[in-house]
Amino acid sequence: MAKLQTIVNFLDKELKNGDYDDSSNNGLQVENSGEVRKICCGVDATLKFFHAARKRNAGLLVCHHGLSWDDSLKRITALNYKRVSYLIKNDLALYACHLPLDGHPRHGNNVLIAKAAGLTGLRKFAKHGGREIGVIGKLPKPVRYERFKKRIRRLMDNPLKTMDFGKRTISTVAIVSGGAGSDLARAAEQGADVYLSGEPTLAAYGDAEDCGINGVFAGHYATETFGVKALAALLKRKFKVDTEFVDLGIGF
């Protein structure tokens, strides 16, 4: 068992939440009675995730997309009431980490995707919330674009949406997880052969065609499981408490 505030202090320091101008109110969003026997990590703060965590006897939920965004909790009514009241009634604390988890140099979604895809020589790009959260890197040797797509499909275990307007043999890949279609043109300007993200948009399609770059979109959810999985492992090592990533298997 661990103290909630001790875990929160550690996460705040490790993630450097204050370094980002984020619409998410990162950090502890809902408190519990102060003790944590188990931590469940997930992507989204939804009732389905809450129910799954309760069944696993969790005391702390750590997620990428929390409940509190700007003044979204100005009124605790309707869906806000359902979610917040469920957490309080079941003594579940909720900690959110949005942009700080995307951009973290060790535990971040983007750097972990890049390493899993085999990229080297990583450098930052794509500024969000005042900090660059994306990465650009090179494959050890050029590969056929079709082969790269198969590699990403296996890595994400999720269907891909692609915009195939670039080179047939590729070596440089830019990555921003989640809903970051707007960064595709910036990736092209930085010399990327492929832009890898989560959600495709109509605007990104036009940018890909006009820039002559390949766009690979592997799912908002799938691309943002990497960071919370890493946090689960980190918290288990640090606090010697049971931790678990709760995979809801969302294909979006």
C-alpha positions in Angstrom: 0.0 0.0 0.0 1.1 3.6 -0.7 0.0 7.1 0.1 -1.9 8.8 -2.6 -0.2 12.1 -2.1 3.3 10.5 -2.3 2.4 9.0 -5.7 0.9 12.3 -6.9 4.0 14.2 -5.8 6.2 11.8 -7.7 4.2 11.9 -10.9 4.0 15.7 -10.8 7.7 15.9 -10.6 8.4 13.2 -13.2 6.0 14.5 -15.8 6.7 18.2 -15.3 3.1 19.1 -15.7 3.7 22.8 -15.1 5.9 23.0 -18.2 2.9 22.7 -20.5 0.1 25.2 -21.4 -2.4 22.4 -21.7 -6.2 22.5 -21.9 -6.1 19.4 -19.6 -5.8 20.2 -15.9 -3.1 17.7 -15.5 -2.4 16.1 -12.2 -4.7 14.9 -9.5 -8.3 15.7 -10.6 -10.3 13.6 -8.1 -9.0 12.6 -4.7 -9.7 9.5 -2.7 -9.4 8.8 1.1 -5.6 8.7 0.8 -4.5 5.1 0.5 -3.7 3.2 -2.7 -3.5 -0.6 -2.9 -3.6 -0.9 -6.6 -3.2 1.5 -9.6 -5.0 1.0 -12.9 -3.8 2.9 -16.0 -5.9 3.6 -19.1 -6.3 6.0 -22.0 -9.7 7.7 -21.3 -11.5 8.7 -18.1 -14.8 6.9 -19.0 -17.3 5.0 -16.9 -16.2 1.8 -18.6 -12.7 2.3 -17.5 -13.9 3.2 -14.0 -16.0 0.1 -13.7 -13.1 -2.1 -14.9 -10.7 -0.4 -12.4 -13.2 -0.9 -9.5 -13.5 -4.6 -10.3 -9.7 -4.8 -10.0 -9.8 -3.2 -6.6 -7.9 -0.1 -7.7 -7.6 3.0 -5.6 -5.9 5.2 -8.1 -6.7 5.6 -11.8 -4.0 7.2 -14.1 -5.2 8.2 -17.5 -4.1 10.2 -20.5 -7.4 11.9 -21.2 -8.9 13.0 -17.8 -12.2 14.6 -16.8 -11.1 18.2 -16.2 -10.4 20.3 -19.3 -10.3 24.1 -18.9 -13.6 24.8 -17.1 -15.3 21.6 -18.2 -16.2 20.8 -14.6 -17.7 24.2 -14.0 -21.0 22.4 -13.4 -21.2 18.9 -12.0 -24.3 17.8 -13.9 -25.4 15.2 -16.4 -22.4 13.1 -17.6 -20.0 15.0 -15.3 -22.1 14.0 -12.3 -22.2 10.4 -13.4 -18.5 10.2 -13.7 -17.4 12.3 -10.7 -20.0 10.7 -8.4 -18.9 7.2 -9.4 -15.3 8.0 -8.5 -16.2 9.5 -5.2 -18.7 6.8 -4.2 -16.1 4.1 -4.9 -13.1 5.9 -3.3 -11.3 6.1 -6.6 -8.7 8.8 -7.2 -8.1 10.1 -10.8 -4.8 11.5 -12.1 -4.6 12.9 -15.7 -1.5 13.4 -17.8 -2.1 14.7 -21.3 0.6 16.7 -23.2 3.2 15.9 -20.6 2.8 12.2 -21.4 2.8 12.8 -25.1 6.1 14.6 -25.0 8.0 12.9 -22.1 11.5 11.9 -23.3 11.4 8.4 -21.6 7.7 7.5 -20.9 6.0 9.5 -23.7 3.8 8.1 -26.3 5.8 9.5 -29.2 9.3 8.5 -28.2 8.0 5.0 -27.2 6.3 4.5 -30.6 9.4 5.7 -32.4 11.6 3.2 -30.5 9.2 0.4 -31.0 9.1 1.2 -34.8 12.9 1.0 -34.8 13.7 4.7 -35.4 17.0 6.2 -34.4 18.5 9.7 -34.2 15.4 11.1 -32.7 14.8 14.8 -32.6 11.8 16.8 -31.4 9.2 18.6 -33.5 5.5 19.8 -33.4 5.0 22.3 -30.6 1.9 21.9 -28.5 1.2 23.7 -25.2 4.5 25.6 -25.6 6.7 22.4 -25.9 7.6 20.2 -28.8 6.0 16.8 -28.2 6.5 14.9 -31.4 9.6 13.2 -32.7 11.3 12.6 -36.1 13.8 9.8 -36.7 15.3 7.5 -39.3 15.0 3.8 -39.9 18.3 1.9 -39.8 18.0 1.5 -43.5 15.4 2.5 -46.1 12.4 0.1 -46.4 9.5 -0.2 -48.7 6.6 1.9 -47.6 4.2 -1.1 -47.8 6.5 -3.1 -45.5 6.6 -0.2 -43.0 2.8 -0.1 -43.0 2.7 -3.8 -42.1 5.1 -3.2 -39.3 3.0 -0.4 -37.8 -0.2 -2.5 -38.2 1.4 -5.3 -36.2 2.8 -2.9 -33.6 -0.6 -1.1 -33.0 -2.7 -4.2 -33.5 -5.2 -1.9 -35.1 -6.4 -1.2 -38.7 -4.7 1.7 -40.5 -6.0 4.6 -42.4 -3.4 5.7 -44.9 -2.8 8.6 -47.3 -0.3 7.2 -49.9 1.1 10.3 -51.6 4.8 10.0 -50.9 7.8 7.9 -51.6 7.5 4.2 -52.1 10.8 3.6 -50.3 11.0 5.5 -47.0 13.5 6.3 -44.3 12.4 9.3 -42.3 9.3 9.2 -40.1 7.6 11.8 -38.0 5.3 10.9 -35.1 2.7 12.7 -33.1 0.2 10.4 -31.3 -3.6 10.9 -31.0 -5.5 13.6 -32.9 -2.7 15.5 -34.5 -3.5 15.5 -38.2 -2.7 19.2 -38.3 1.0 18.4 -37.8 1.3 16.5 -41.1 2.3 19.5 -43.2 4.9 20.4 -40.6 6.3 16.9 -40.8 6.7 17.3 -44.6 8.5 20.6 -44.1 10.9 18.8 -41.7 11.8 16.3 -44.5 9.7 13.3 -43.3 8.8 10.6 -45.8 5.9 9.4 -43.5 3.8 11.1 -40.9 2.4 8.7 -38.3 -0.4 9.7 -36.0 -3.7 8.5 -34.6 -6.8 10.1 -36.2 -7.0 11.1 -39.9 -8.8 14.3 -40.9 -10.0 15.7 -44.2 -7.6 18.6 -43.9 -4.7 16.2 -43.4 -5.6 14.3 -46.5 -5.4 17.5 -48.6 -2.1 18.4 -46.9 -0.7 15.0 -47.6 -1.6 15.1 -51.3 -0.3 18.6 -51.8 2.9 18.0 -49.9 3.6 14.6 -51.4 4.0 12.8 -48.1 2.6 9.5 -46.8 0.2 9.7 -43.9 -0.3 6.6 -41.6 -3.1 6.9 -39.0 -3.2 3.9 -36.6 -6.0 5.0 -34.2 -6.2 7.7 -31.5 -6.6 5.1 -28.8 -3.9 2.7 -30.1 -1.3 5.3 -30.4 -1.9 6.6 -26.9 -1.6 3.3 -25.0 2.2 3.5 -24.9 2.7 6.2 -22.3 0.1 4.9 -19.7 1.6 1.4 -20.1 5.0 2.9 -19.3 3.7 4.7 -16.3 2.1 1.5 -15.0 5.5 -0.2 -15.1 7.3 2.8 -13.6 4.8 3.1 -10.7 5.1 -0.6 -10.0 8.9 -0.4 -9.7 8.8 2.8 -7.6 6.1 2.0 -5.1 6.0 -1.8 -5.1 2.2 -1.7 -5.5 0.1 -3.8 -7.9 -0.4 -1.9 -11.2 -2.3 -2.8 -14.4 -3.0 -1.3 -17.8 -6.7 -1.7 -18.5 -7.0 -2.2 -22.3 -10.5 -1.4 -23.5 -9.6 -2.5 -27.0 -11.0 0.6 -28.7 -10.4 0.7 -32.4 -11.1 4.4 -32.9 
